[in-house]
């Protein structure tokens, strides 16, 4: 019996935003803690054209199976900018928490783990 398909995880960043290094460390830690098989693609977004093409709302951006970690913050305009994440209690910071990343991974691994419905 084969295991679950690996998660397609994208990490997009803009080098001028200082929070991307910490975010990537948190993402890798979350994947390890969740023991989630993943294909991680790390991509630097360098131009406004690349930002438009990638629908890049700012750095860092994490997508799992094509879904933004926090869709509320993933709206345009798409450009080379730093991103804000919404935390519990209304706080806004440039980084997602480890728990937010883990919760997103869990949502996607739970979906994959569900048995197929009987016909």
Secondary structure, 3 states (H helix, E strand, C coil): CCCCCCEEEEEEECCCCCCHHHHHHHHHHHHHHCCCCEEEEEEECCCHHHHHHHCCCCECEEEECCEECCHHHCCCCCCCCECCEECHHHCEECCCCHHHHHHHHHHHHHHHHCCCCCC
